[in-house]
Amino acid sequence: MGVWMIALILIASLIAGVVIYIDVISDFIIDANFLHLP
């Protein structure tokens, strides 16, 4: 049972990390595009 809990926690943290990474990168791209507007 413990192994499954560890696996679920690892998968959840991995998904959360990817979501946060995508959010930060998208915000950075939006900010960069906004700054480059004429």
CHARMM-style PDB file with segment names, atoms N, HN, CA, C and O in Angstrom:
ATOM      1  N   MET     1       0.843  -1.202   0.000  1.00  0.00      PROA
ATOM      2  CA  MET     1       0.000   0.000   0.000  1.00  0.00      PROA
ATOM      3  C   MET     1       0.878   1.251   0.000  1.00  0.00      PROA
ATOM      4  O   MET     1       0.559   2.236  -0.667  1.00  0.00      PROA
ATOM      5  N   GLY     2       1.969   1.212   0.739  1.00  0.00      PROA
ATOM      6  HN  GLY     2       2.228   0.412   1.281  1.00  0.00      PROA
ATOM      7  CA  GLY     2       2.858   2.380   0.808  1.00  0.00      PROA
ATOM      8  C   GLY     2       3.460   2.725  -0.546  1.00  0.00      PROA
ATOM      9  O   GLY     2       3.630   3.896  -0.886  1.00  0.00      PROA
ATOM     10  N   VAL     3       3.784   1.672  -1.323  1.00  0.00      PROA
ATOM     11  HN  VAL     3       3.646   0.721  -1.047  1.00  0.00      PROA
ATOM     12  CA  VAL     3       4.392   1.920  -2.640  1.00  0.00      PROA
ATOM     13  C   VAL     3       3.431   2.692  -3.536  1.00  0.00      PROA
ATOM     14  O   VAL     3       3.835   3.609  -4.250  1.00  0.00      PROA
ATOM     15  N   TRP     4       2.151   2.309  -3.491  1.00  0.00      PROA
ATOM     16  HN  TRP     4       1.824   1.564  -2.911  1.00  0.00      PROA
ATOM     17  CA  TRP     4       1.157   3.005  -4.318  1.00  0.00      PROA
ATOM     18  C   TRP     4       0.998   4.460  -3.890  1.00  0.00      PROA
ATOM     19  O   TRP     4       0.835   5.343  -4.732  1.00  0.00      PROA
ATOM     20  N   MET     5       1.045   4.713  -2.575  1.00  0.00      PROA
ATOM     21  HN  MET     5       1.178   3.995  -1.891  1.00  0.00      PROA
ATOM     22  CA  MET     5       0.936   6.094  -2.080  1.00  0.00      PROA
ATOM     23  C   MET     5       2.112   6.920  -2.572  1.00  0.00      PROA
ATOM     24  O   MET     5       1.940   8.058  -3.008  1.00  0.00      PROA
ATOM     25  N   ILE     6       3.327   6.335  -2.501  1.00  0.00      PROA
ATOM     26  HN  ILE     6       3.466   5.411  -2.147  1.00  0.00      PROA
ATOM     27  CA  ILE     6       4.522   7.050  -2.967  1.00  0.00      PROA
ATOM     28  C   ILE     6       4.407   7.333  -4.463  1.00  0.00      PROA
ATOM     29  O   ILE     6       4.729   8.430  -4.918  1.00  0.00      PROA
ATOM     30  N   ALA     7       3.947   6.340  -5.225  1.00  0.00      PROA
ATOM     31  HN  ALA     7       3.685   5.448  -4.855  1.00  0.00      PROA
ATOM     32  CA  ALA     7       3.802   6.515  -6.673  1.00  0.00      PROA
ATOM     33  C   ALA     7       2.792   7.621  -6.982  1.00  0.00      PROA
ATOM     34  O   ALA     7       3.032   8.458  -7.852  1.00  0.00      PROA
ATOM     35  N   LEU     8       1.664   7.624  -6.269  1.00  0.00      PROA
ATOM     36  HN  LEU     8       1.469   6.944  -5.562  1.00  0.00      PROA
ATOM     37  CA  LEU     8       0.648   8.659  -6.493  1.00  0.00      PROA
ATOM     38  C   LEU     8       1.194  10.041  -6.159  1.00  0.00      PROA
ATOM     39  O   LEU     8       0.937  11.006  -6.878  1.00  0.00      PROA
ATOM     40  N   ILE     9       1.949  10.136  -5.063  1.00  0.00      PROA
ATOM     41  HN  ILE     9       2.158   9.352  -4.479  1.00  0.00      PROA
ATOM     42  CA  ILE     9       2.519  11.432  -4.669  1.00  0.00      PROA
ATOM     43  C   ILE     9       3.524  11.903  -5.720  1.00  0.00      PROA
ATOM     44  O   ILE     9       3.540  13.079  -6.082  1.00  0.00      PROA
ATOM     45  N   LEU    10       4.357  10.989  -6.208  1.00  0.00      PROA
ATOM     46  HN  LEU    10       4.344  10.033  -5.914  1.00  0.00      PROA
ATOM     47  CA  LEU    10       5.350  11.355  -7.223  1.00  0.00      PROA
ATOM     48  C   LEU    10       4.661  11.825  -8.500  1.00  0.00      PROA
ATOM     49  O   LEU    10       5.050  12.839  -9.079  1.00  0.00      PROA
ATOM     50  N   ILE    11       3.638  11.090  -8.940  1.00  0.00      PROA
ATOM     51  HN  ILE    11       3.322  10.266  -8.469  1.00  0.00      PROA
ATOM     52  CA  ILE    11       2.918  11.465 -10.165  1.00  0.00      PROA
ATOM     53  C   ILE    11       2.228  12.816  -9.982  1.00  0.00      PROA
ATOM     54  O   ILE    11       2.260  13.660 -10.878  1.00  0.00      PROA
ATOM     55  N   ALA    12       1.606  13.019  -8.820  1.00  0.00      PROA
ATOM     56  HN  ALA    12       1.580  12.334  -8.092  1.00  0.00      PROA
ATOM     57  CA  ALA    12       0.909  14.281  -8.560  1.00  0.00      PROA
ATOM     58  C   ALA    12       1.887  15.449  -8.549  1.00  0.00      PROA
ATOM     59  O   ALA    12       1.603  16.506  -9.112  1.00  0.00      PROA
ATOM     60  N   SER    13       3.045  15.258  -7.906  1.00  0.00      PROA
ATOM     61  HN  SER    13       3.275  14.400  -7.449  1.00  0.00      PROA
ATOM     62  CA  SER    13       4.036  16.335  -7.848  1.00  0.00      PROA
ATOM     63  C   SER    13       4.608  16.608  -9.237  1.00  0.00      PROA
ATOM     64  O   SER    13       4.886  17.757  -9.579  1.00  0.00      PROA
ATOM     65  N   LEU    14       4.785  15.562 -10.033  1.00  0.00      PROA
ATOM     66  HN  LEU    14       4.560  14.628  -9.754  1.00  0.00      PROA
ATOM     67  CA  LEU    14       5.307  15.731 -11.387  1.00  0.00      PROA
ATOM     68  C   LEU    14       4.319  16.527 -12.235  1.00  0.00      PROA
ATOM     69  O   LEU    14       4.714  17.455 -12.941  1.00  0.00      PROA
ATOM     70  N   ILE    15       3.036  16.169 -12.169  1.00  0.00      PROA
ATOM     71  HN  ILE    15       2.715  15.416 -11.596  1.00  0.00      PROA
ATOM     72  CA  ILE    15       2.008  16.886 -12.928  1.00  0.00      PROA
ATOM     73  C   ILE    15       1.937  18.346 -12.472  1.00  0.00      PROA
ATOM     74  O   ILE    15       1.850  19.256 -13.297  1.00  0.00      PROA
ATOM     75  N   ALA    16       1.976  18.562 -11.146  1.00  0.00      PROA
ATOM     76  HN  ALA    16       2.046  17.823 -10.476  1.00  0.00      PROA
ATOM     77  CA  ALA    16       1.930  19.928 -10.619  1.00  0.00      PROA
ATOM     78  C   ALA    16       3.132  20.725 -11.112  1.00  0.00      PROA
ATOM     79  O   ALA    16       2.994  21.890 -11.483  1.00  0.00      PROA
ATOM     80  N   GLY    17       4.314  20.102 -11.117  1.00  0.00      PROA
ATOM     81  HN  GLY    17       4.426  19.156 -10.816  1.00  0.00      PROA
ATOM     82  CA  GLY    17       5.521  20.783 -11.589  1.00  0.00      PROA
ATOM     83  C   GLY    17       5.407  21.164 -13.058  1.00  0.00      PROA
ATOM     84  O   GLY    17       5.790  22.267 -13.447  1.00  0.00      PROA
ATOM     85  N   VAL    18       4.883  20.255 -13.876  1.00  0.00      PROA
ATOM     86  HN  VAL    18       4.572  19.359 -13.560  1.00  0.00      PROA
ATOM     87  CA  VAL    18       4.725  20.541 -15.306  1.00  0.00      PROA
ATOM     88  C   VAL    18       3.731  21.682 -15.511  1.00  0.00      PROA
ATOM     89  O   VAL    18       3.966  22.575 -16.325  1.00  0.00      PROA
ATOM     90  N   VAL    19       2.623  21.651 -14.773  1.00  0.00      PROA
ATOM     91  HN  VAL    19       2.432  20.925 -14.112  1.00  0.00      PROA
ATOM     92  CA  VAL    19       1.605  22.704 -14.904  1.00  0.00      PROA
ATOM     93  C   VAL    19       2.191  24.058 -14.513  1.00  0.00      PROA
ATOM     94  O   VAL    19       1.984  25.050 -15.212  1.00  0.00      PROA
ATOM     95  N   ILE    20       2.923  24.101 -13.399  1.00  0.00      PROA
ATOM     96  HN  ILE    20       3.092  23.295 -12.832  1.00  0.00      PROA
ATOM     97  CA  ILE    20       3.535  25.361 -12.952  1.00  0.00      PROA
ATOM     98  C   ILE    20       4.560  25.828 -13.985  1.00  0.00      PROA
ATOM     99  O   ILE    20       4.625  27.015 -14.302  1.00  0.00      PROA
ATOM    100  N   TYR    21       5.369  24.885 -14.518  1.00  0.00      PROA
ATOM    101  HN  TYR    21       5.316  23.920 -14.260  1.00  0.00      PROA
ATOM    102  CA  TYR    21       6.385  25.229 -15.512  1.00  0.00      PROA
ATOM    103  C   TYR    21       5.732  25.832 -16.754  1.00  0.00      PROA
ATOM    104  O   TYR    21       6.189  26.860 -17.253  1.00  0.00      PROA
ATOM    105  N   ILE    22       4.674  25.207 -17.255  1.00  0.00      PROA
ATOM    106  HN  ILE    22       4.303  24.372 -16.849  1.00  0.00      PROA
ATOM    107  CA  ILE    22       3.970  25.712 -18.443  1.00  0.00      PROA
ATOM    108  C   ILE    22       3.379  27.092 -18.147  1.00  0.00      PROA
ATOM    109  O   ILE    22       3.435  27.985 -18.993  1.00  0.00      PROA
ATOM    110  N   ASP    23       2.812  27.270 -16.951  1.00  0.00      PROA
ATOM    111  HN  ASP    23       2.766  26.544 -16.264  1.00  0.00      PROA
ATOM    112  CA  ASP    23       2.208  28.556 -16.581  1.00  0.00      PROA
ATOM    113  C   ASP    23       3.268  29.647 -16.553  1.00  0.00      PROA
ATOM    114  O   ASP    23       3.043  30.742 -17.069  1.00  0.00      PROA
ATOM    115  N   VAL    24       4.419  29.361 -15.955  1.00  0.00      PROA
ATOM    116  HN  VAL    24       4.601  28.472 -15.536  1.00  0.00      PROA
ATOM    117  CA  VAL    24       5.497  30.358 -15.873  1.00  0.00      PROA
ATOM    118  C   VAL    24       6.024  30.687 -17.264  1.00  0.00      PROA
ATOM    119  O   VAL    24       6.224  31.857 -17.590  1.00  0.00      PROA
ATOM    120  N   ILE    25       6.250  29.658 -18.092  1.00  0.00      PROA
ATOM    121  HN  ILE    25       6.087  28.708 -17.828  1.00  0.00      PROA
ATOM    122  CA  ILE    25       6.771  29.889 -19.446  1.00  0.00      PROA
ATOM    123  C   ILE    25       5.768  30.684 -20.276  1.00  0.00      PROA
ATOM    124  O   ILE    25       6.159  31.603 -20.995  1.00  0.00      PROA
ATOM    125  N   SER    26       4.477  30.345 -20.188  1.00  0.00      PROA
ATOM    126  HN  SER    26       4.159  29.598 -19.604  1.00  0.00      PROA
ATOM    127  CA  SER    26       3.468  31.072 -20.962  1.00  0.00      PROA
ATOM    128  C   SER    26       3.392  32.526 -20.500  1.00  0.00      PROA
ATOM    129  O   SER    26       3.259  33.430 -21.325  1.00  0.00      PROA
ATOM    130  N   ASP    27       3.477  32.761 -19.185  1.00  0.00      PROA
ATOM    131  HN  ASP    27       3.585  32.027 -18.515  1.00  0.00      PROA
ATOM    132  CA  ASP    27       3.480  34.140 -18.686  1.00  0.00      PROA
ATOM    133  C   ASP    27       4.698  34.884 -19.216  1.00  0.00      PROA
ATOM    134  O   ASP    27       4.592  36.045 -19.612  1.00  0.00      PROA
ATOM    135  N   PHE    28       5.857  34.223 -19.228  1.00  0.00      PROA
ATOM    136  HN  PHE    28       5.943  33.280 -18.907  1.00  0.00      PROA
ATOM    137  CA  PHE    28       7.086  34.849 -19.714  1.00  0.00      PROA
ATOM    138  C   PHE    28       6.956  35.200 -21.194  1.00  0.00      PROA
ATOM    139  O   PHE    28       7.358  36.286 -21.613  1.00  0.00      PROA
ATOM    140  N   ILE    29       6.391  34.278 -21.993  1.00  0.00      PROA
ATOM    141  HN  ILE    29       6.065  33.396 -21.653  1.00  0.00      PROA
ATOM    142  CA  ILE    29       6.216  34.523 -23.429  1.00  0.00      PROA
ATOM    143  C   ILE    29       5.240  35.683 -23.642  1.00  0.00      PROA
ATOM    144  O   ILE    29       5.477  36.548 -24.485  1.00  0.00      PROA
ATOM    145  N   ILE    30       4.148  35.701 -22.882  1.00  0.00      PROA
ATOM    146  HN  ILE    30       3.955  34.998 -22.197  1.00  0.00      PROA
ATOM    147  CA  ILE    30       3.167  36.786 -23.018  1.00  0.00      PROA
ATOM    148  C   ILE    30       3.817  38.121 -22.664  1.00  0.00      PROA
ATOM    149  O   ILE    30       3.621  39.114 -23.365  1.00  0.00      PROA
ATOM    150  N   ASP    31       4.594  38.149 -21.573  1.00  0.00      PROA
ATOM    151  HN  ASP    31       4.753  37.343 -21.003  1.00  0.00      PROA
ATOM    152  CA  ASP    31       5.271  39.386 -21.172  1.00  0.00      PROA
ATOM    153  C   ASP    31       6.265  39.818 -22.246  1.00  0.00      PROA
ATOM    154  O   ASP    31       6.349  41.005 -22.561  1.00  0.00      PROA
ATOM    155  N   ALA    32       7.020  38.875 -22.813  1.00  0.00      PROA
ATOM    156  HN  ALA    32       6.951  37.911 -22.556  1.00  0.00      PROA
ATOM    157  CA  ALA    32       8.007  39.201 -23.839  1.00  0.00      PROA
ATOM    158  C   ALA    32       7.311  39.773 -25.073  1.00  0.00      PROA
ATOM    159  O   ALA    32       7.765  40.771 -25.634  1.00  0.00      PROA
ATOM    160  N   ASN    33       6.212  39.146 -25.498  1.00  0.00      PROA
ATOM    161  HN  ASN    33       5.844  38.336 -25.042  1.00  0.00      PROA
ATOM    162  CA  ASN    33       5.476  39.645 -26.655  1.00  0.00      PROA
ATOM    163  C   ASN    33       4.902  41.032 -26.372  1.00  0.00      PROA
ATOM    164  O   ASN    33       4.898  41.894 -27.251  1.00  0.00      PROA
ATOM    165  N   PHE    34       4.421  41.248 -25.154  1.00  0.00      PROA
ATOM    166  HN  PHE    34       4.424  40.548 -24.440  1.00  0.00      PROA
ATOM    167  CA  PHE    34       3.852  42.545 -24.791  1.00  0.00      PROA
ATOM    168  C   PHE    34       4.933  43.622 -24.832  1.00  0.00      PROA
ATOM    169  O   PHE    34       4.685  44.738 -25.290  1.00  0.00      PROA
ATOM    170  N   LEU    35       6.136  43.288 -24.350  1.00  0.00      PROA
ATOM    171  HN  LEU    35       6.338  42.382 -23.978  1.00  0.00      PROA
ATOM    172  CA  LEU    35       7.225  44.273 -24.336  1.00  0.00      PROA
ATOM    173  C   LEU    35       7.693  44.588 -25.752  1.00  0.00      PROA
ATOM    174  O   LEU    35       8.168  45.693 -26.015  1.00  0.00      PROA
ATOM    175  N   HSD    36       7.565  43.623 -26.669  1.00  0.00      PROA
ATOM    176  HN  HSD    36       7.179  42.725 -26.456  1.00  0.00      PROA
ATOM    177  CA  HSD    36       8.049  43.832 -28.034  1.00  0.00      PROA
ATOM    178  C   HSD    36       7.017  44.509 -28.932  1.00  0.00      PROA
ATOM    179  O   HSD    36       7.275  44.722 -30.117  1.00  0.00      PROA
ATOM    180  N   LEU    37       5.849  44.851 -28.380  1.00  0.00      PROA
ATOM    181  HN  LEU    37       5.639  44.678 -27.417  1.00  0.00      PROA
ATOM    182  CA  LEU    37       4.864  45.555 -29.201  1.00  0.00      PROA
ATOM    183  C   LEU    37       5.399  46.941 -29.571  1.00  0.00      PROA
ATOM    184  O   LEU    37       6.046  47.591 -28.749  1.00  0.00      PROA
ATOM    185  N   PRO    38       5.140  47.390 -30.779  1.00  0.00      PROA
ATOM    186  CA  PRO    38       5.638  48.704 -31.208  1.00  0.00      PROA
ATOM    187  C   PRO    38       4.958  49.845 -30.450  1.00  0.00      PROA
ATOM    188  OT1 PRO    38       5.262  51.013 -30.690  1.00  0.00      PROA
TER     189      PRO     38
END
